[in-house]
Amino acid sequence: MQSRARAISITKDRDTWMSQARLMWLVALSTLFVLAQALVAQARPESLAPLAEKISPAVVNITTSTLVEGRAGPQGIVPEGSPFEDFFREFQDRNNNGNGDRPRRSSALGSGFVISEDGFIVTNNHVIAEADEILIEFFPGEGQPVKELVAKVIGTDEKTDIALLKVEADGPLKFVKFGDSDTARVGDWVIAMGNPLGQGFSVSAGIVSARNRALSGSYDDYIQTDAAINRGNSGGPLFNMDGQVVGVNTAILSPNGGSIGIGFSMASNVVTKVVDQLKEFGETRRGWLGVRIQDVTDDVAEAMGLSKASGALITDVPDGPAKEAGLLSGDVIMTFDGVDVKDTRALVRQVGETTVGKAVRVVVYRDGGTQTVLVTLGRREDAERAENGVATEDGDAPDSVQKDVLGLTLGTLTPDLRSELGLDEDATGLVVMDIDETSEAFEKGLRAGDLITEAGQQKVTSLADLDDRIEEATEAGRKSLLLLVRRAGEPRFVALTLEQ
């Protein structure tokens, strides 16, 4: 009995000890949790002042001066040759102290930031465009006078609205570094600095509202933010909380010209590539593939037998690198230089960022399978200056006949139609003579006068060719037929549902 009582006592003591141990463990966890919260609270800055003080010396105000030709007479007041013309000219001259027809200077304000101690400055191209004189005003330290320096333009890029300037200073300048804009997340804190509305140095804070915004350019990659950006902020930096530049403040969306919390900053990963080229060459040097492309839609993917709507569909191959390498109209570019192609915008950016002269492997979908083509890239700027023409199709003009199919009234191309439509002598295809306005073809933008040069990714020069393509697509189980349509020389692919 004593042994049993002793065992029961030991068990109770052990249970009590375990309960106390568990309680102590829970208390310890709670304490650690409270301490962790306190550390996080301490790590989070109560003020942005220390960061602003650190990076503000590298932010500058920019004043530009442009010589504007004066008006030679009272334009817009009286008609030219009016008997009152002399009277209004004298009136205008008196009100302008006799200087109404003389050139005058116009000033504009903007922002920028220093990126190197030897005086390189980044801003927007539209801030300094057509300026005769560019004056850089540096943010003064406490009790110090404002320092002003004249800047010269090293290079500009209209496509990304970026300009690189240079000033000569007596000593090293305070500067800021670019960060990786791809790491910026929606919800991250950011601060914008600049010269809004000409009021001088100003700081505003907000968050990253969205990423990868496109406005109008082929190379756009904007960070959207609700940090206040107003007129005069253009060219100023958008900083992350580490004091790195993740964007260049460029544009706002506003019904009244003022900030409503929708601002756009060109992503730093785009800007750095442009700045490096401007610094080295004084101009941009973007890669050029030499194709015209369009996005692959769901119906186009189905018509071509693709498993998903992705890649970039080649609509035309003018003279250039792609044609020399063997790329064809109707190819779908699936990967470029080892990177999957999501859509046309992604391909344009990637090609533009690739080194001119580089041999790149391009994987295309063609004739139901994939092929790899090696293309040596040209330079886009050279191609734009040369203004390469559009390649034309070969073939003989057939006799004039018409047929209604897929909501279209199609006719063969005759010399008279070729002349009427302003087509080249060697142009071939089927002409849209008329169109049913209730048809799918009309909804997808086809109009009378369009020229159909391909169907099912094969040339069509006669109505019999089109019938063959429709029959082939039907036998293959396709629900739609892919047409290559040209209007005023511009090609695009359209997929039309086959009649069941």
Disulfide bonds with the S-S distance in Angstrom:
none
